[in-house]
């Protein structure tokens, strides 16, 4: 007889929910459970529902499109929403990334970005980073290095992937400069593991997501751009979690003064409807063999309609500016908590992509127990947050980027109580 709860009897144990509820409906920043309880969502489908649950503009667009055509396979014929979304993306993408291909998920976007780089350069190798997360498919888990369970027991992994140190200021040895320490390790890879002219791409998250919301220096990102140019490789920036307004800008790389050769977008692009995009210059796409990329559901008409409404809502309602403003409030709050509780080792974030890293008081030894206790105390109080990092010692906060002052203030009150219970 299984010891799993009844609702899990026919589902694998590893998809058990963090919060002990079944959702009936959701609106804005709030989730309403079938038992009548109300929960504040600070995860938003892991940075997917950036515009809040069931945003009226998105709901209206989906409803209208679903009565016209649900799916138009992009190699058979075009749907108007896909054309409209492409035009919207051209308005917010950097100059030069002038063509977009659509897929279904972030992992698919990464797969296709790497395939594009390999076809365009005719090179086999990829440099990724320690602590990175790029997905769970066979290629993307080989790129991933944030935790053993994402890639363990799946050998042999895809080859010609080399991991260098990421710029992690909090965990850089005190005697080292964080930027130089990380860039030197990229040079080490190029000097001892793979020739530069065998590298198709360097792939990097502008903020590491599953790895603990690690924020690099701008100089590190600029250094990667310079190295990619030097060796003739494509710089792929993975904006899947950090993009679509999450950090207070359309895309996180804008904070660093760099531009990618190829960019991946997913999660927040369509407010909960499955969609991803790979953006790159026409000159790269022109080097692809016809039929080498694509998929049945890429550019789904309903998802693209949701994407159009998502961008319109973000722009019309000033959501990027709100993310920046509310992120400042979250930062101020947790910097004060850090002074009170030695278990909070680091406080970091851009906009509403925010985290705390928990340590053993008096040092930097990871303290997963403290992070898990804080998360549990939040969930007791009906605010949903989640963990991150290979050590399980980070707590990440991903509210809707249009969260209002009252809802954020409610969350801060809960976080204050949770910190007292977990860290005191």
Secondary structure by P-SEA (a helix, b strand, c coil): cccccccccccccccccccccccccccccccccccccccccccccccccccccccaaaaaaaaaaaaccccccccccccaaaaaaaaaaaacccccccbbbbbccaaaaaaaaaaaaaaaccccbbbbbccccccccaaaaaaccccccccccccccccccccccccccccccccccaaaaaaaaaaaaaacccccccccbbbbbccccccccccccaaaaaaaaaaaaaabbbbbbccccccccccccccccccccccccbbbbcccccccccccbbbbcaaaaaacccccccccccccaaaaaaaaaaaaaaaaaaaaaaaaaaaaaaaaaaaaaaaacccccccccccccccccccccccccccaaaaaaaaaaaaaaccccccccccccbbbbbccccccaaaaaaaaaaaaaaaaaccc
